[in-house]
Structures are given as structure tokens and as C-alpha cells.
């Protein structure tokens, strides 16, 4: 068990945080030109991280 009360709880909380950042209406960067340049790459990276964390949770529960 971890501090969130169940195996994988830490990862679940991290997924929730990353999913909030990955929403379309969240501005990941302050400057407009930076947002335009990096938005798609940043969101793709967030989705990659979310996928990896979900895999890790599945591994924890499959043991």
C-alpha cells in the first residue's frame, strides 16, 4: 500500500494531474509563440506519460 491507500495510488494521482494538463483549454506555456510552437509536442509527451503510467498500474494489479 502507499500513502493514497491502495497499490498504484501514486500513479493514479499522477495520471490525474497529467490529464488535467493535457486538456485543450490548458495553456502549457505563457507566451503565445511558445504555445504555438510546442503545444502538439507537449501534449503528445503528456499522453505518452499517461499511457506509461496506466501500463505500470496494470502491472501492479496483475501481480
C-alpha positions in Angstrom: 0.0 0.0 0.0 1.1 3.6 -0.5 0.1 6.9 1.0 -3.0 7.1 -1.1 -4.4 3.9 0.4 -4.1 1.4 -2.5 -1.4 -0.1 -4.7 -0.8 2.2 -7.7 -2.4 5.2 -6.0 0.5 7.4 -6.5 0.5 6.6 -10.2 -3.3 7.2 -10.4 -2.8 10.7 -8.9 0.0 11.5 -11.4 -2.3 10.4 -14.2 -5.0 12.7 -13.0 -2.5 15.7 -12.9 -1.2 14.9 -16.3 -4.7 14.5 -17.8 -5.6 18.0 -16.4 -2.5 19.4 -18.1 -3.4 17.6 -21.4 -6.8 19.3 -21.7 -7.1 21.5 -24.8 -8.0 24.6 -22.8 -4.9 24.5 -20.5 -2.1 26.8 -21.6 1.1 24.9 -21.1 3.3 27.9 -21.9 2.9 31.6 -21.1 4.0 33.2 -24.5 1.7 32.7 -27.5 4.6 31.9 -29.9 5.9 29.3 -27.5 2.5 27.7 -27.1 2.1 27.6 -30.9 5.5 26.0 -31.4 5.4 23.4 -28.6 1.7 22.7 -27.9 1.4 19.5 -30.0 4.7 18.1 -28.9 4.0 18.8 -25.3 0.5 17.2 -25.4 1.9 14.1 -27.2 4.5 13.8 -24.5 1.8 14.1 -21.8 -0.2 11.4 -23.4 2.8 9.1 -23.7 3.4 9.6 -20.0 -0.2 8.9 -19.1 -0.1 5.7 -21.2 3.1 4.5 -19.5 1.7 5.2 -16.0 -1.5 3.2 -16.9 0.7 0.3 -18.0 2.5 0.5 -14.7 -0.7 0.4 -12.8 -1.9 -2.6 -14.8 1.4 -4.4 -14.0 0.9 -3.7 -10.3 -2.6 -5.2 -10.3 -1.6 -8.2 -12.4 0.9 -9.4 -9.8 
